[in-house]
């Protein structure tokens, strides 16, 4: 129940944060105005909202209305979210072009949607555990052993037995195979219980032969590598924490790549590219949150969707937002996918430097 409460709390925080930057414009109220002047600025009222400051003419003052407004703001976004998400998913180019061209009252702004997506993704990641308990059944050398501790106990026994064989001058090939099997089982369980350990270990293996020159050439990278080696858990915790705080940096990192693709098309400016990038990142974050949930419940096809959906979405958004032909959108999609990995790499480097 605690985990569920945390999820609801994180969702509420995400929506309220997005709502804070989302202006209420172009939306009618309930039509029941009980005041003749605005209670906020004193302007004479004409209609259901003040034309000077935008506050609703009728202000609810009951506890029931308070919680209604809370739920309405958190889960409804004044109706905009339900008009924005379908377009973001299936017609992203139209959504981008509508917002750039000034037709904005019906849609959640790119910044508000991006903030909502960031908070939602981190709420899902924080409350979704891809773990394997100590009672997991692991096959090792044809046998099934339950639990991490059982494997460790058996590994210690095998190592003692091996020492006795070495002392007696007997061959140890067979027992070495059993020992390696136990070690593999322990690594698999630990990796599934804490995937960050596997990531750090793999990175250490791949960079073992190059890290010395890498460190001496670039001092800031030297500090990064040293931190990962000395305390990988702390480094990865800082990485996650900074990713939450500095996710907005993905926008300025990505916009120059978009500008490069349209440098010869003067009618598209940085504003167009920023709206495009922000909506695109919002979709990718929401997709990551959705796939994380689907993976947690064990649905198949998550990896395939993660590979196919992003480039398809980029293609559709690029083609219709900028009015391109199929070929023009296709080659730009290929480059954008490559640029996306570059932007992500730059973002990770930024997080490591901040940590």
C-alpha positions in Angstrom: 0.0 0.0 0.0 2.9 2.3 0.7 4.3 1.9 -2.8 0.8 2.7 -4.3 0.6 5.8 -2.1 4.0 6.9 -3.4 3.0 6.4 -7.0 -0.2 8.5 -6.5 1.8 11.1 -4.7 4.4 11.3 -7.5 1.7 11.4 -10.1 0.0 14.3 -8.3 3.3 16.1 -8.0 4.0 15.7 -11.7 0.6 16.9 -12.7 0.5 19.8 -10.3 4.0 20.9 -11.4 2.9 20.8 -15.0 -0.3 22.6 -14.2 1.7 25.4 -12.5 3.3 26.3 -15.8 0.2 25.7 -18.0 -1.8 28.9 -18.5 -5.5 28.6 -18.4 -6.4 30.3 -21.7 -9.3 29.9 -24.1 -11.4 27.8 -21.7 -14.9 28.6 -20.5 -16.1 28.2 -17.0 -19.3 26.9 -15.5 -21.2 30.1 -16.6 -22.4 30.9 -13.0 -21.0 34.2 -12.0 -22.1 35.3 -8.5 -20.0 38.5 -8.3 -20.2 41.7 -10.2 -16.5 42.5 -9.8 -13.4 40.3 -9.8 -12.4 39.2 -6.3 -8.8 39.2 -7.4 -8.2 42.6 -9.1 -11.6 44.4 -8.7 -12.3 44.7 -12.4 -15.9 44.8 -13.4 -16.9 41.4 -14.6 -18.1 40.6 -18.1 -18.7 36.9 -18.5 -17.5 33.9 -16.5 -13.9 35.1 -16.2 -12.2 38.4 -15.5 -10.9 39.9 -18.7 -8.1 41.6 -16.8 -6.5 38.8 -14.8 -8.3 35.7 -16.0 -9.7 34.5 -12.6 -13.0 32.8 -12.6 -15.9 35.0 -11.7 -17.3 32.5 -9.2 -14.9 31.3 -6.5 -15.8 28.1 -4.7 -15.5 28.2 -1.0 -16.4 24.7 0.2 -14.2 21.8 1.1 -15.9 19.6 -1.5 -15.2 22.1 -4.2 -11.6 22.3 -3.0 -11.0 18.6 -3.5 -12.9 18.7 -6.8 -10.6 21.4 -8.1 -7.6 19.4 -6.8 -8.6 16.2 -8.7 -9.6 18.3 -11.7 -6.2 20.0 -11.9 -4.2 16.8 -11.2 -6.0 14.3 -13.4 -7.8 16.4 -16.0 -5.6 19.3 -17.0 -8.8 21.2 -17.7 -9.5 18.7 -20.5 -6.4 19.7 -22.5 -4.5 16.5 -21.7 -7.1 14.3 -23.3 -7.0 16.4 -26.5 -3.2 16.6 -26.5 -2.1 13.0 -25.8 -3.9 11.4 -28.8 -2.4 13.9 -31.2 1.0 13.5 -29.5 0.9 9.8 -30.0 -0.7 9.5 -33.5 -0.4 12.9 -35.1 2.6 14.6 -33.5 3.4 16.7 -36.6 -0.1 18.2 -36.5 0.2 19.0 -32.8 3.6 20.7 -33.3 2.3 22.7 -36.2 -0.9 23.7 -34.4 1.1 25.0 -31.4 3.6 26.8 -33.6 0.9 28.5 -35.6 -0.8 29.8 -32.5 -3.7 27.4 -32.1 -2.9 26.6 -28.5 -6.0 26.9 -26.3 -7.0 23.3 -26.8 -3.6 21.7 -26.0 -1.2 21.3 -23.1 1.9 23.5 -23.7 5.2 21.7 -24.6 6.9 22.7 -21.4 4.0 21.6 -19.1 3.7 18.3 -20.9 7.5 17.8 -20.7 7.5 18.4 -16.9 4.6 16.1 -16.5 6.4 13.4 -18.5 9.6 13.8 -16.5 7.9 13.4 -13.2 5.8 10.5 -14.4 8.8 8.6 -15.7 10.8 9.0 -12.6 7.8 8.1 -10.4 7.4 4.9 -12.5 11.1 4.0 -12.4 11.3 4.7 -8.7 8.3 2.5 -7.9 8.8 -0.3 -10.4 11.3 -2.9 -9.2 12.8 -5.4 -11.6 14.1 -7.7 -8.9 14.6 -11.3 -8.1 14.2 -12.4 -4.6 16.4 -14.7 -2.6 13.9 -17.5 -3.1 14.4 -17.5 -6.9 15.0 -20.8 -8.5 18.3 -20.8 -10.5 19.6 -23.6 -12.7 23.3 -24.3 -12.1 25.0 -27.3 -13.8 21.7 -29.1 -14.2 20.5 -28.5 -10.6 18.1 -25.9 -9.3 19.2 -23.9 -6.3 17.0 -21.5 -4.4 18.2 -18.2 -3.3 21.3 -16.0 -3.4 22.5 -17.1 0.0 22.2 -20.8 -0.9 24.5 -20.2 -3.8 27.0 -18.4 -1.7 27.0 -21.2 0.9 27.5 -23.8 -1.8 30.3 -21.7 -3.4 32.2 -21.6 -0.1 31.8 -25.3 0.3 33.1 -26.0 -3.2 36.1 -23.7 -2.7 37.0 -25.6 0.5 36.7 -28.9 -1.3 38.9 -27.6 -4.1 41.5 -26.5 -1.6 41.5 -30.1 -0.2 41.9 -31.5 -3.7 44.8 -29.2 -4.4 46.5 -30.2 -1.2 46.0 -33.9 -2.1 47.5 -33.4 -5.6 44.2 -34.4 -7.3 42.7 -32.8 -10.5 40.4 -29.9 -10.0 38.9 -29.4 -13.4 35.5 -30.8 -12.5 35.1 -28.8 -9.4 36.4 -25.6 -11.1 33.4 -26.0 -13.5 31.0 -26.2 -10.5 32.6 -23.2 -8.9 32.3 -21.1 -12.0 28.7 -22.2 -12.3 28.0 -20.9 -8.8 29.7 -17.7 -9.5 27.6 -17.1 -12.6 24.4 -17.9 -10.7 25.3 -15.4 -8.0 26.2 -12.7 -10.6 22.9 -13.3 -12.4 20.8 -13.0 -9.2 22.7 -9.9 -8.1 22.3 -8.3 -11.6 18.6 -9.0 -11.6 18.2 -7.6 -8.1 20.3 -4.6 -8.9 20.8 -4.0 -12.6 23.2 -1.1 -11.9 25.8 -3.6 -10.8 25.8 -5.3 -14.1 26.0 -2.0 -15.9 29.0 -0.9 -13.9 30.7 -4.3 -14.2 30.3 -4.4 -18.0 31.5 -0.8 -18.4 34.6 -1.6 -16.3 35.3 -4.7 -18.5 35.0 -2.8 -21.7 37.0 0.2 -20.6 39.7 -1.6 -18.7 42.2 -1.5 -21.5 41.6 2.2 -22.4 40.8 3.9 -19.1 44.4 4.8 -18.2 45.0 7.0 -21.3 41.4 8.2 -21.1 41.9 9.5 -17.6 45.3 11.2 -18.1 44.1 13.0 -21.3 40.9 14.5 -19.9 41.0 15.5 -16.2 37.2 15.8 -15.7 36.7 12.3 -17.2 39.4 11.1 -14.8 37.3 12.1 -11.9 34.2 10.5 -13.4 35.9 7.1 -14.0 37.5 7.2 -10.5 34.2 7.9 -8.9 32.5 5.0 -10.8 35.3 2.6 -9.7 35.6 3.7 -6.1 31.8 3.9 -5.3 29.7 2.8 -8.3 26.4 2.8 -6.3 26.9 6.4 -5.1 27.9 7.5 -8.6 24.8 5.9 -10.1 22.6 7.3 -7.4 23.9 10.8 -8.2 23.4 10.1 -11.9 19.7 9.2 -11.3 19.2 12.2 -9.0 20.8 14.6 -11.4 18.8 13.2 -14.3 15.7 14.1 -12.4 16.8 17.6 -11.7 18.4 18.4 -15.1 16.2 16.6 -17.5 15.3 20.1 -18.9 18.9 20.2 -20.3 17.8 17.7 -23.0 16.0 20.5 -24.7 18.9 22.9 -25.3 21.1 20.0 -26.1 18.8 18.7 -28.8 17.7 21.9 -30.5 21.0 22.6 -32.3 20.8 19.2 -33.9 17.3 20.1 -35.3 18.7 23.4 -36.5 21.4 21.6 -38.5 18.8 19.6 -40.4 16.9 22.8 -41.5 19.8 25.3 -41.7 18.9 26.1 -45.3 15.2 26.5 -44.6 15.0 30.0 -43.2 11.3 29.9 -42.6 11.8 27.5 -39.7 13.4 29.2 -36.7 14.7 28.1 -33.3 11.3 28.5 -31.9 9.8 25.9 -34.2 12.6 23.5 -33.4 12.2 24.0 -29.7 8.5 23.2 -29.8 9.3 20.2 -31.9 12.0 18.9 -29.6 10.0 19.5 -26.4 6.9 17.6 -27.7 9.2 14.8 -29.1 11.0 14.4 -25.8 7.7 14.4 -24.0 6.5 11.5 -26.1 9.7 9.6 -25.6 9.5 10.0 -21.8 5.9 8.9 -21.7 6.7 6.0 -24.0 9.6 5.0 -21.6 7.2 5.1 -18.6 4.6 3.1 -20.5 7.1 0.4 -21.6 8.5 0.3 -18.1 5.1 -0.5 -16.7 4.4 -3.1 -19.4 7.8 -4.7 -18.8 7.1 -4.9 -15.1 3.9 -6.8 -15.6 5.6 -9.2 -18.0 4.0 -8.3 -21.3 5.9 -9.4 -24.4 7.1 -7.2 -27.2 8.4 -4.4 -25.0 11.9 -4.4 -26.5 10.5 -4.5 -30.0 8.3 -1.5 -29.3 11.2 0.4 -27.8 13.1 -0.1 -31.1 10.3 0.5 -33.6 8.1 3.2 -32.1 10.6 6.1 -31.6 11.8 6.3 -35.2 8.3 5.9 -36.5 7.1 8.8 -34.3 10.1 11.0 -35.3 9.3 10.3 -39.0 5.6 11.3 -38.6 6.4 14.4 -36.5 9.2 15.6 -38.8 7.2 15.1 -42.0 4.0 16.8 -41.0 5.4 19.5 -38.7 7.7 20.8 -41.4 5.7 19.8 -44.5 8.3 17.4 -46.0 8.1 14.8 -48.6 8.5 11.1 -47.6 12.1 11.1 -48.7 13.0 14.4 -47.0 11.4 13.1 -43.8 13.1 9.7 -44.0 16.7 10.8 -44.3 16.1 13.4 -41.6 14.6 10.7 -39.4 17.8 8.5 -39.8 20.0 11.5 -38.8 17.7 12.4 -35.9 18.0 8.9 -34.5 21.8 9.2 -34.6 21.6 12.7 -33.2 19.4 11.4 -30.4 22.0 9.0 -29.3 24.6 11.9 -29.4 22.3 14.1 -27.3 21.7 11.4 -24.8 25.5 10.7 -24.5 26.1 14.4 -24.0 23.4 14.5 -21.4 24.9 11.6 -19.5 28.3 13.3 -19.6 26.7 16.4 -18.2 25.1 14.4 -15.4 28.4 12.7 -14.5 30.2 16.0 -14.5 27.5 17.5 -12.2 27.9 14.5 -9.9 
